[in-house]
């Protein structure tokens, strides 16, 4: 499941969390879980990467899960297609100064 956020006033879903709802400006925002299976909307391959990334090229994509758009790394760069189904997994993104950083990666289904 993906941890998204929902405005309790107007019901809009968002990711990442905003301190104020972008739709109605209310501050009553609650964490909710949404499906971790979605659709890849777009992607690109990055060749010039900062320190800490092991994979080159690095596939990055935007996928939609229950109407919420999330940016994340894609676990492989071969046979990617816009519209393909993906599953979001929370895992290590990279390491900086000995510290592991985590986020969502998309695994093609």
N, CA, C and O atoms as a GROMACS GRO file, in nm:
protein
  436
    1UNK      N    1   0.083  -0.118   0.000
    1UNK     CA    2   0.000   0.000   0.000
    1UNK      C    3   0.088   0.125   0.000
    1UNK      O    4   0.199   0.125   0.054
    2UNK      N    5   0.038   0.230  -0.060
    2UNK     CA    6   0.106   0.360  -0.062
    2UNK      C    7   0.043   0.448   0.045
    2UNK      O    8  -0.079   0.453   0.058
    3UNK      N    9   0.126   0.517   0.120
    3UNK     CA   10   0.075   0.612   0.218
    3UNK      C   11   0.055   0.746   0.150
    3UNK      O   12   0.150   0.817   0.118
    4UNK      N   13  -0.072   0.777   0.127
    4UNK     CA   14  -0.110   0.905   0.066
    4UNK      C   15  -0.177   0.989   0.174
    4UNK      O   16  -0.179   0.952   0.291
    5UNK      N   17  -0.232   1.102   0.133
    5UNK     CA   18  -0.295   1.193   0.229
    5UNK      C   19  -0.427   1.243   0.172
    5UNK      O   20  -0.440   1.264   0.052
    6UNK      N   21  -0.525   1.261   0.261
    6UNK     CA   22  -0.659   1.301   0.219
    6UNK      C   23  -0.704   1.421   0.301
    6UNK      O   24  -0.692   1.422   0.423
    7UNK      N   25  -0.757   1.520   0.231
    7UNK     CA   26  -0.815   1.636   0.298
    7UNK      C   27  -0.950   1.593   0.354
    7UNK      O   28  -1.036   1.543   0.281
    8UNK      N   29  -0.968   1.613   0.483
    8UNK     CA   30  -1.093   1.574   0.548
    8UNK      C   31  -1.208   1.666   0.509
    8UNK      O   32  -1.324   1.629   0.527
    9UNK      N   33  -1.179   1.784   0.457
    9UNK     CA   34  -1.286   1.879   0.420
    9UNK      C   35  -1.341   1.854   0.281
    9UNK      O   36  -1.462   1.843   0.263
   10UNK      N   37  -1.251   1.844   0.180
   10UNK     CA   38  -1.300   1.831   0.043
   10UNK      C   39  -1.278   1.692  -0.016
   10UNK      O   40  -1.333   1.662  -0.122
   11UNK      N   41  -1.198   1.608   0.050
   11UNK     CA   42  -1.181   1.470   0.005
   11UNK      C   43  -1.071   1.446  -0.097
   11UNK      O   44  -1.052   1.333  -0.140
   12UNK      N   45  -0.998   1.551  -0.136
   12UNK     CA   46  -0.894   1.533  -0.236
   12UNK      C   47  -0.780   1.446  -0.180
   12UNK      O   48  -0.742   1.460  -0.064
   13UNK      N   49  -0.729   1.355  -0.264
   13UNK     CA   50  -0.614   1.272  -0.228
   13UNK      C   51  -0.488   1.339  -0.281
   13UNK      O   52  -0.489   1.399  -0.388
   14UNK      N   53  -0.378   1.328  -0.205
   14UNK     CA   54  -0.253   1.391  -0.250
   14UNK      C   55  -0.132   1.309  -0.204
   14UNK      O   56  -0.139   1.234  -0.107
   15UNK      N   57  -0.024   1.326  -0.275
   15UNK     CA   58   0.106   1.270  -0.239
   15UNK      C   59   0.210   1.356  -0.308
   15UNK      O   60   0.198   1.380  -0.428
   16UNK      N   61   0.310   1.404  -0.238
   16UNK     CA   62   0.333   1.390  -0.095
   16UNK      C   63   0.238   1.479  -0.016
   16UNK      O   64   0.152   1.547  -0.072
   17UNK      N   65   0.255   1.477   0.115
   17UNK     CA   66   0.168   1.555   0.204
   17UNK      C   67   0.195   1.705   0.187
   17UNK      O   68   0.308   1.748   0.171
   18UNK      N   69   0.088   1.780   0.190
   18UNK     CA   70   0.094   1.926   0.191
   18UNK      C   71   0.046   1.972   0.328
   18UNK      O   72  -0.037   1.906   0.390
   19UNK      N   73   0.098   2.083   0.376
   19UNK     CA   74   0.052   2.133   0.506
   19UNK      C   75  -0.087   2.196   0.494
   19UNK      O   76  -0.161   2.204   0.592
   20UNK      N   77  -0.120   2.241   0.372
   20UNK     CA   78  -0.250   2.300   0.344
   20UNK      C   79  -0.305   2.235   0.218
   20UNK      O   80  -0.231   2.216   0.122
   21UNK      N   81  -0.432   2.201   0.218
   21UNK     CA   82  -0.494   2.137   0.101
   21UNK      C   83  -0.483   2.231  -0.020
   21UNK      O   84  -0.523   2.347  -0.010
   22UNK      N   85  -0.430   2.182  -0.134
   22UNK     CA   86  -0.419   2.267  -0.253
   22UNK      C   87  -0.555   2.299  -0.317
   22UNK      O   88  -0.564   2.387  -0.403
   23UNK      N   89  -0.659   2.228  -0.275
   23UNK     CA   90  -0.791   2.250  -0.333
   23UNK      C   91  -0.876   2.348  -0.252
   23UNK      O   92  -0.938   2.439  -0.308
   24UNK      N   93  -0.878   2.330  -0.117
   24UNK     CA   94  -0.969   2.413  -0.035
   24UNK      C   95  -0.898   2.491   0.075
   24UNK      O   96  -0.963   2.563   0.151
   25UNK      N   97  -0.766   2.479   0.084
   25UNK     CA   98  -0.684   2.550   0.183
   25UNK      C   99  -0.707   2.508   0.328
   25UNK      O  100  -0.665   2.579   0.419
   26UNK      N  101  -0.772   2.396   0.350
   26UNK     CA  102  -0.792   2.347   0.487
   26UNK      C  103  -0.663   2.278   0.533
   26UNK      O  104  -0.583   2.232   0.452
   27UNK      N  105  -0.645   2.271   0.664
   27UNK     CA  106  -0.527   2.207   0.722
   27UNK      C  107  -0.558   2.069   0.782
   27UNK      O  108  -0.470   2.005   0.838
   28UNK      N  109  -0.681   2.025   0.770
   28UNK     CA  110  -0.721   1.896   0.827
   28UNK      C  111  -0.691   1.784   0.727
   28UNK      O  112  -0.778   1.742   0.651
   29UNK      N  113  -0.567   1.737   0.730
   29UNK     CA  114  -0.520   1.636   0.634
   29UNK      C  115  -0.484   1.510   0.710
   29UNK      O  116  -0.412   1.514   0.810
   30UNK      N  117  -0.535   1.396   0.661
   30UNK     CA  118  -0.519   1.268   0.728
   30UNK      C  119  -0.444   1.171   0.637
   30UNK      O  120  -0.463   1.171   0.515
   31UNK      N  121  -0.358   1.087   0.697
   31UNK     CA  122  -0.288   0.985   0.619
   31UNK      C  123  -0.383   0.870   0.589
   31UNK      O  124  -0.457   0.825   0.677
   32UNK      N  125  -0.380   0.823   0.464
   32UNK     CA  126  -0.462   0.710   0.421
   32UNK      C  127  -0.374   0.617   0.337
   32UNK      O  128  -0.268   0.656   0.290
   33UNK      N  129  -0.421   0.495   0.320
   33UNK     CA  130  -0.350   0.401   0.235
   33UNK      C  131  -0.429   0.382   0.107
   33UNK      O  132  -0.552   0.370   0.108
   34UNK      N  133  -0.355   0.380  -0.006
   34UNK     CA  134  -0.416   0.358  -0.136
   34UNK      C  135  -0.348   0.238  -0.201
   34UNK      O  136  -0.245   0.191  -0.152
   35UNK      N  137  -0.404   0.190  -0.308
   35UNK     CA  138  -0.350   0.073  -0.377
   35UNK      C  139  -0.206   0.095  -0.419
   35UNK      O  140  -0.167   0.205  -0.457
   36UNK      N  141  -0.126  -0.011  -0.413
   36UNK     CA  142   0.013  -0.002  -0.458
   36UNK      C  143   0.029  -0.049  -0.602
   36UNK      O  144   0.141  -0.060  -0.652
   37UNK      N  145  -0.082  -0.077  -0.671
   37UNK     CA  146  -0.077  -0.111  -0.813
   37UNK      C  147  -0.139   0.002  -0.893
   37UNK      O  148  -0.249   0.048  -0.864
   38UNK      N  149  -0.064   0.046  -0.995
   38UNK     CA  150  -0.110   0.159  -1.074
   38UNK      C  151  -0.063   0.152  -1.217
   38UNK      O  152  -0.021   0.046  -1.265
   39UNK      N  153  -0.070   0.265  -1.287
   39UNK     CA  154  -0.038   0.275  -1.429
   39UNK      C  155   0.075   0.373  -1.450
   39UNK      O  156   0.072   0.484  -1.397
   40UNK      N  157   0.176   0.332  -1.528
   40UNK     CA  158   0.287   0.420  -1.561
   40UNK      C  159   0.240   0.524  -1.662
   40UNK      O  160   0.196   0.489  -1.772
   41UNK      N  161   0.249   0.653  -1.625
   41UNK     CA  162   0.202   0.761  -1.712
   41UNK      C  163   0.312   0.812  -1.805
   41UNK      O  164   0.286   0.844  -1.921
   42UNK      N  165   0.435   0.818  -1.754
   42UNK     CA  166   0.548   0.865  -1.834
   42UNK      C  167   0.677   0.819  -1.766
   42UNK      O  168   0.677   0.784  -1.648
   43UNK      N  169   0.786   0.820  -1.841
   43UNK     CA  170   0.915   0.784  -1.783
   43UNK      C  171   1.027   0.844  -1.865
   43UNK      O  172   1.008   0.888  -1.978
   44UNK      N  173   1.147   0.845  -1.805
   44UNK     CA  174   1.267   0.889  -1.875
   44UNK      C  175   1.384   0.811  -1.818
   44UNK      O  176   1.374   0.753  -1.710
   45UNK      N  177   1.495   0.810  -1.890
   45UNK     CA  178   1.617   0.745  -1.844
   45UNK      C  179   1.720   0.854  -1.816
   45UNK      O  180   1.749   0.937  -1.902
   46UNK      N  181   1.775   0.853  -1.694
   46UNK     CA  182   1.875   0.952  -1.655
   46UNK      C  183   2.014   0.890  -1.665
   46UNK      O  184   2.039   0.782  -1.612
   47UNK      N  185   2.104   0.960  -1.734
   47UNK     CA  186   2.240   0.911  -1.754
   47UNK      C  187   2.341   0.987  -1.668
   47UNK      O  188   2.443   0.930  -1.629
   48UNK      N  189   2.316   1.113  -1.639
   48UNK     CA  190   2.405   1.194  -1.555
   48UNK      C  191   2.346   1.196  -1.415
   48UNK      O  192   2.246   1.264  -1.390
   49UNK      N  193   2.407   1.123  -1.324
   49UNK     CA  194   2.351   1.103  -1.191
   49UNK      C  195   2.444   1.156  -1.082
   49UNK      O  196   2.566   1.153  -1.098
   50UNK      N  197   2.385   1.204  -0.972
   50UNK     CA  198   2.468   1.244  -0.858
   50UNK      C  199   2.526   1.121  -0.788
   50UNK      O  200   2.487   1.008  -0.817
   51UNK      N  201   2.616   1.144  -0.698
   51UNK     CA  202   2.679   1.037  -0.621
   51UNK      C  203   2.574   0.956  -0.544
   51UNK      O  204   2.476   1.012  -0.494
   52UNK      N  205   2.596   0.827  -0.536
   52UNK     CA  206   2.509   0.742  -0.456
   52UNK      C  207   2.414   0.655  -0.534
   52UNK      O  208   2.351   0.566  -0.477
   53UNK      N  209   2.403   0.678  -0.664
   53UNK     CA  210   2.317   0.595  -0.747
   53UNK      C  211   2.401   0.487  -0.813
   53UNK      O  212   2.506   0.515  -0.871
   54UNK      N  213   2.355   0.362  -0.803
   54UNK     CA  214   2.432   0.250  -0.854
   54UNK      C  215   2.397   0.213  -0.997
   54UNK      O  216   2.483   0.165  -1.070
   55UNK      N  217   2.275   0.235  -1.040
   55UNK     CA  218   2.229   0.190  -1.170
   55UNK      C  219   2.236   0.303  -1.272
   55UNK      O  220   2.190   0.414  -1.246
   56UNK      N  221   2.295   0.274  -1.389
   56UNK     CA  222   2.296   0.370  -1.499
   56UNK      C  223   2.258   0.295  -1.626
   56UNK      O  224   2.314   0.188  -1.651
   57UNK      N  225   2.167   0.343  -1.707
   57UNK     CA  226   2.086   0.462  -1.680
   57UNK      C  227   1.983   0.434  -1.572
   57UNK      O  228   1.947   0.319  -1.546
   58UNK      N  229   1.936   0.540  -1.509
   58UNK     CA  230   1.839   0.528  -1.401
   58UNK      C  231   1.700   0.561  -1.456
   58UNK      O  232   1.675   0.675  -1.495
   59UNK      N  233   1.610   0.463  -1.459
   59UNK     CA  234   1.474   0.491  -1.506
   59UNK      C  235   1.390   0.557  -1.395
   59UNK      O  236   1.383   0.506  -1.283
   60UNK      N  237   1.329   0.669  -1.428
   60UNK     CA  238   1.242   0.744  -1.337
   60UNK      C  239   1.105   0.756  -1.404
   60UNK      O  240   1.098   0.778  -1.525
   61UNK      N  241   0.999   0.741  -1.327
   61UNK     CA  242   0.866   0.751  -1.387
   61UNK      C  243   0.766   0.819  -1.298
   61UNK      O  244   0.790   0.840  -1.179
   62UNK      N  245   0.654   0.854  -1.358
   62UNK     CA  246   0.538   0.903  -1.284
   62UNK      C  247   0.427   0.802  -1.309
   62UNK      O  248   0.394   0.770  -1.423
   63UNK      N  249   0.370   0.751  -1.200
   63UNK     CA  250   0.262   0.653  -1.210
   63UNK      C  251   0.143   0.703  -1.130
   63UNK      O  252   0.156   0.783  -1.038
   64UNK      N  253   0.026   0.654  -1.168
   64UNK     CA  254  -0.097   0.695  -1.101
   64UNK      C  255  -0.155   0.577  -1.024
   64UNK      O  256  -0.173   0.468  -1.078
   65UNK      N  257  -0.185   0.602  -0.895
   65UNK     CA  258  -0.240   0.502  -0.805
   65UNK      C  259  -0.367   0.560  -0.744
   65UNK      O  260  -0.359   0.657  -0.668
   66UNK      N  261  -0.483   0.504  -0.775
   66UNK     CA  262  -0.611   0.554  -0.723
   66UNK      C  263  -0.628   0.704  -0.744
   66UNK      O  264  -0.680   0.774  -0.657
   67UNK      N  265  -0.583   0.754  -0.859
   67UNK     CA  266  -0.598   0.896  -0.891
   67UNK      C  267  -0.486   0.984  -0.839
   67UNK      O  268  -0.487   1.105  -0.865
   68UNK      N  269  -0.390   0.928  -0.765
   68UNK     CA  270  -0.279   1.004  -0.709
   68UNK      C  271  -0.154   0.976  -0.792
   68UNK      O  272  -0.120   0.860  -0.818
   69UNK      N  273  -0.086   1.082  -0.833
   69UNK     CA  274   0.036   1.066  -0.912
   69UNK      C  275   0.159   1.068  -0.821
   69UNK      O  276   0.174   1.155  -0.735
   70UNK      N  277   0.246   0.969  -0.843
   70UNK     CA  278   0.365   0.951  -0.760
   70UNK      C  279   0.486   0.938  -0.852
   70UNK      O  280   0.480   0.871  -0.954
   71UNK      N  281   0.596   1.003  -0.815
   71UNK     CA  282   0.720   0.992  -0.888
   71UNK      C  283   0.809   0.890  -0.818
   71UNK      O  284   0.816   0.887  -0.696
   72UNK      N  285   0.877   0.807  -0.898
   72UNK     CA  286   0.965   0.708  -0.837
   72UNK      C  287   1.058   0.646  -0.938
   72UNK      O  288   1.041   0.661  -1.059
   73UNK      N  289   1.158   0.576  -0.886
   73UNK     CA  290   1.248   0.500  -0.972
   73UNK      C  291   1.174   0.377  -1.024
   73UNK      O  292   1.079   0.330  -0.962
   74UNK      N  293   1.218   0.327  -1.138
   74UNK     CA  294   1.161   0.204  -1.195
   74UNK      C  295   1.269   0.098  -1.181
   74UNK      O  296   1.387   0.125  -1.206
   75UNK      N  297   1.231  -0.023  -1.143
   75UNK     CA  298   1.329  -0.126  -1.109
   75UNK      C  299   1.407  -0.182  -1.228
   75UNK      O  300   1.507  -0.250  -1.208
   76UNK      N  301   1.364  -0.156  -1.348
   76UNK     CA  302   1.440  -0.200  -1.465
   76UNK      C  303   1.416  -0.101  -1.579
   76UNK      O  304   1.316  -0.030  -1.580
   77UNK      N  305   1.509  -0.098  -1.675
   77UNK     CA  306   1.497  -0.001  -1.784
   77UNK      C  307   1.462  -0.064  -1.918
   77UNK      O  308   1.447   0.008  -2.016
   78UNK      N  309   1.449  -0.195  -1.925
   78UNK     CA  310   1.416  -0.259  -2.052
   78UNK      C  311   1.265  -0.282  -2.063
   78UNK      O  312   1.197  -0.307  -1.963
   79UNK      N  313   1.215  -0.272  -2.184
   79UNK     CA  314   1.075  -0.299  -2.215
   79UNK      C  315   0.975  -0.214  -2.136
   79UNK      O  316   0.871  -0.264  -2.094
   80UNK      N  317   1.006  -0.087  -2.114
   80UNK     CA  318   0.913   0.003  -2.047
   80UNK      C  319   0.814   0.057  -2.149
   80UNK      O  320   0.851   0.088  -2.262
   81UNK      N  321   0.689   0.069  -2.109
   81UNK     CA  322   0.585   0.122  -2.196
   81UNK      C  323   0.491   0.210  -2.115
   81UNK      O  324   0.449   0.174  -2.005
   82UNK      N  325   0.458   0.325  -2.171
   82UNK     CA  326   0.358   0.411  -2.109
   82UNK      C  327   0.226   0.333  -2.108
   82UNK      O  328   0.188   0.274  -2.209
   83UNK      N  329   0.158   0.334  -1.996
   83UNK     CA  330   0.032   0.261  -1.982
   83UNK      C  331   0.048   0.125  -1.916
   83UNK      O  332  -0.052   0.061  -1.883
   84UNK      N  333   0.173   0.080  -1.897
   84UNK     CA  334   0.192  -0.051  -1.835
   84UNK      C  335   0.158  -0.046  -1.687
   84UNK      O  336   0.165   0.060  -1.625
   85UNK      N  337   0.120  -0.160  -1.632
   85UNK     CA  338   0.087  -0.170  -1.491
   85UNK      C  339   0.216  -0.184  -1.411
   85UNK      O  340   0.309  -0.253  -1.452
   86UNK      N  341   0.220  -0.117  -1.296
   86UNK     CA  342   0.335  -0.122  -1.207
   86UNK      C  343   0.288  -0.140  -1.062
   86UNK      O  344   0.173  -0.110  -1.028
   87UNK      N  345   0.379  -0.189  -0.979
   87UNK     CA  346   0.353  -0.202  -0.837
   87UNK      C  347   0.456  -0.118  -0.764
   87UNK      O  348   0.575  -0.126  -0.794
   88UNK      N  349   0.412  -0.036  -0.668
   88UNK     CA  350   0.502   0.048  -0.590
   88UNK      C  351   0.556  -0.033  -0.472
   88UNK      O  352   0.480  -0.096  -0.398
   89UNK      N  353   0.689  -0.030  -0.457
   89UNK     CA  354   0.754  -0.095  -0.343
   89UNK      C  355   0.841   0.008  -0.274
   89UNK      O  356   0.912   0.084  -0.341
   90UNK      N  357   0.838   0.011  -0.142
   90UNK     CA  358   0.917   0.105  -0.064
   90UNK      C  359   1.052   0.039  -0.040
   90UNK      O  360   1.059  -0.064   0.026
   91UNK      N  361   1.159   0.099  -0.092
   91UNK     CA  362   1.290   0.038  -0.079
   91UNK      C  363   1.400   0.143  -0.086
   91UNK      O  364   1.374   0.261  -0.104
   92UNK      N  365   1.524   0.098  -0.072
   92UNK     CA  366   1.640   0.186  -0.076
   92UNK      C  367   1.651   0.251  -0.213
   92UNK      O  368   1.647   0.184  -0.316
   93UNK      N  369   1.666   0.384  -0.214
   93UNK     CA  370   1.683   0.459  -0.338
   93UNK      C  371   1.831   0.479  -0.368
   93UNK      O  372   1.877   0.454  -0.479
   94UNK      N  373   1.904   0.524  -0.266
   94UNK     CA  374   2.049   0.544  -0.282
   94UNK      C  375   2.112   0.560  -0.144
   94UNK      O  376   2.043   0.561  -0.042
   95UNK      N  377   2.244   0.574  -0.144
   95UNK     CA  378   2.318   0.595  -0.020
   95UNK      C  379   2.402   0.721  -0.033
   95UNK      O  380   2.471   0.740  -0.134
   96UNK      N  381   2.396   0.808   0.069
   96UNK     CA  382   2.472   0.933   0.069
   96UNK      C  383   2.544   0.944   0.204
   96UNK      O  384   2.481   0.940   0.309
   97UNK      N  385   2.675   0.958   0.198
   97UNK     CA  386   2.757   0.971   0.320
   97UNK      C  387   2.728   0.860   0.422
   97UNK      O  388   2.721   0.885   0.542
   98UNK      N  389   2.711   0.738   0.371
   98UNK     CA  390   2.686   0.624   0.459
   98UNK      C  391   2.542   0.612   0.508
   98UNK      O  392   2.510   0.520   0.582
   99UNK      N  393   2.456   0.703   0.467
   99UNK     CA  394   2.316   0.700   0.509
   99UNK      C  395   2.228   0.652   0.394
   99UNK      O  396   2.233   0.706   0.283
  100UNK      N  397   2.147   0.549   0.421
  100UNK     CA  398   2.056   0.496   0.320
  100UNK      C  399   1.931   0.582   0.313
  100UNK      O  400   1.872   0.616   0.416
  101UNK      N  401   1.890   0.617   0.191
  101UNK     CA  402   1.768   0.695   0.167
  101UNK      C  403   1.665   0.604   0.101
  101UNK      O  404   1.697   0.530   0.008
  102UNK      N  405   1.542   0.610   0.149
  102UNK     CA  406   1.437   0.522   0.101
  102UNK      C  407   1.325   0.599   0.032
  102UNK      O  408   1.305   0.718   0.058
  103UNK      N  409   1.254   0.532  -0.057
  103UNK     CA  410   1.141   0.591  -0.127
  103UNK      C  411   1.071   0.483  -0.209
  103UNK      O  412   1.098   0.364  -0.193
  104UNK      N  413   0.981   0.526  -0.296
  104UNK     CA  414   0.906   0.430  -0.378
  104UNK      C  415   0.981   0.399  -0.508
  104UNK      O  416   1.034   0.488  -0.575
  105UNK      N  417   0.983   0.271  -0.540
  105UNK     CA  418   1.030   0.224  -0.672
  105UNK      C  419   0.912   0.154  -0.736
  105UNK      O  420   0.828   0.096  -0.667
  106UNK      N  421   0.906   0.160  -0.867
  106UNK     CA  422   0.797   0.095  -0.940
  106UNK      C  423   0.849  -0.031  -1.007
  106UNK      O  424   0.946  -0.028  -1.083
  107UNK      N  425   0.782  -0.141  -0.979
  107UNK     CA  426   0.818  -0.269  -1.038
  107UNK      C  427   0.715  -0.301  -1.146
  107UNK      O  428   0.596  -0.315  -1.116
  108UNK      N  429   0.760  -0.314  -1.273
  108UNK     CA  430   0.665  -0.348  -1.378
  108UNK      C  431   0.599  -0.484  -1.353
  108UNK      O  432   0.665  -0.579  -1.311
  109UNK      N  433   0.469  -0.492  -1.377
  109UNK     CA  434   0.395  -0.618  -1.358
  109UNK      C  435   0.385  -0.695  -1.488
  109UNK      O  436   0.327  -0.803  -1.492
   0.00000   0.00000   0.00000
